[in-house]
């Protein structure tokens, strides 16, 4: 079944609904429980948050998907730094998945990012979900993680302008917005404000572990 929906900017009145959607979409996916909804809550007050790129997909007055962006940076081998963007979380309500809503949110936000002057997007994600959207391995674009020369399997790069990175060596510097999730007590306290849900193991958690702990080598 195909749904009619609109994509628009998130407003303050959407905050709680988006947080609940995020919780539902990520619960037990990458870990028992979830912290993405707390990340969304805290991200909005972080200086790297880009409200102009926070979009929701809405159908019949209900928010069924969203995407949010923060600033990030690439630094070349000469110490020259360029501002880029990174998105996440991207989520679609479980019952509305496989309706191309996530694809539409990506394409809509990419167009908005281009209009704002951004030309590169770097994310951490499952390659199977994003290579069809123009992302490639960080190794192919010579983008390493921090300063260790590591090329994580899950670190993906999309050039909004072809070959804009010019083949130079780059180091990825993410926003610190997600650091809030390291405070497990704060995550649990925030989650207590939502209806109880059971934490459990899912095979996707092992898949996430493999992707997040592996690297691409020549």
HUUR-V577565 format. One record per residue. N is the residue number from 1. PSI is psi in degrees with one decimal (none if undefined). OMEGA is omega in whole degrees, 0 to 359 (NA if undefined). Layout:
n = <N:N>
psi = <PSI:PSI>
omega = <OMEGA:OMEGA>
This chain:
n = <1:2:3:4:5:6:7:8:9:10:11:12:13:14:15:16:17:18:19:20:21:22:23:24:25:26:27:28:29:30:31:32:33:34:35:36:37:38:39:40:41:42:43:44:45:46:47:48:49:50:51:52:53:54:55:56:57:58:59:60:61:62:63:64:65:66:67:68:69:70:71:72:73:74:75:76:77:78:79:80:81:82:83:84:85:86:87:88:89:90:91:92:93:94:95:96:97:98:99:100:101:102:103:104:105:106:107:108:109:110:111:112:113:114:115:116:117:118:119:120:121:122:123:124:125:126:127:128:129:130:131:132:133:134:135:136:137:138:139:140:141:142:143:144:145:146:147:148:149:150:151:152:153:154:155:156:157:158:159:160:161:162:163:164:165:166:167:168:169:170:171:172:173:174:175:176:177:178:179:180:181:182:183:184:185:186:187:188:189:190:191:192:193:194:195:196:197:198:199:200:201:202:203:204:205:206:207:208:209:210:211:212:213:214:215:216:217:218>
psi = <131.7:139.0:145.4:133.5:161.1:155.1:128.2:168.6:144.8:142.4:168.3:-34.0:-14.3:-11.5:-52.7:-38.3:-39.7:-40.9:-41.1:-40.8:-45.0:-42.4:-45.8:-40.6:-31.2:-1.9:123.0:11.0:-51.4:-15.1:161.9:123.9:-148.7:155.0:0.9:-33.8:-31.8:-39.9:-46.3:-44.6:-43.7:-30.2:-38.5:-23.2:4.1:142.0:-19.2:-8.2:140.9:92.1:-26.1:-10.3:20.0:103.7:149.8:150.6:129.8:136.2:131.5:39.6:6.0:134.1:122.6:-2.0:157.7:160.1:142.5:148.6:150.9:162.0:153.7:179.9:153.4:136.0:128.1:179.5:-11.8:4.8:8.4:126.4:139.0:139.8:130.9:-166.4:160.2:138.7:160.8:139.7:152.2:122.5:153.1:135.9:134.6:-40.7:-8.3:9.2:160.6:28.1:13.8:19.7:-42.4:-43.2:-44.0:-40.2:-41.7:-50.6:-40.6:-44.5:-32.2:-43.9:-40.8:-39.1:-40.6:-43.9:-28.2:-5.0:5.2:142.7:-2.6:138.5:130.4:133.3:165.2:125.3:171.6:117.9:-34.2:-23.1:-16.7:-13.7:-29.6:-11.0:10.2:2.8:145.7:167.1:140.5:-27.0:-37.2:-24.9:8.1:39.3:112.4:165.9:122.6:-139.9:11.6:2.3:14.5:144.3:84.1:142.5:-36.3:-3.9:114.4:145.2:135.5:120.7:117.8:-22.3:118.5:132.1:24.9:-24.1:-12.0:15.2:4.0:167.5:132.5:149.8:130.0:129.8:103.3:164.8:156.8:9.0:-34.6:-6.0:-23.0:-28.0:-10.7:-16.5:85.8:-33.1:-40.2:-38.2:-47.5:-39.5:-40.9:-43.1:-27.2:-16.2:0.3:163.5:141.7:141.9:148.0:131.0:136.4:169.8:143.6:147.8:-28.8:-24.4:-37.8:-38.2:-44.6:-41.1:-43.8:-48.2:-41.1:-11.2:17.0:159.7:158.7:131.1:163.6:none>
omega = <178:182:172:182:174:174:181:177:174:173:183:180:179:193:185:179:178:179:179:176:180:178:181:184:187:184:179:181:183:180:173:186:180:172:183:180:175:177:178:181:183:183:186:179:180:183:181:180:180:183:180:179:177:185:174:171:186:174:180:178:181:176:184:178:176:176:182:184:168:170:172:184:169:178:182:186:179:179:178:185:176:179:177:176:176:178:179:0:167:181:177:179:186:183:178:179:182:175:178:178:177:177:181:178:178:184:179:182:176:180:179:179:177:180:179:177:178:183:180:174:177:179:165:181:176:182:181:180:192:181:178:178:176:178:176:177:177:181:182:179:176:179:180:181:183:188:187:179:182:180:184:178:185:180:188:185:174:176:177:170:185:175:182:180:169:176:179:176:182:174:181:179:183:171:175:185:183:181:181:183:176:178:185:179:179:177:181:180:178:182:180:179:179:177:182:175:181:174:181:178:173:180:179:179:177:176:179:179:182:181:185:180:179:183:177:177:179:NA>
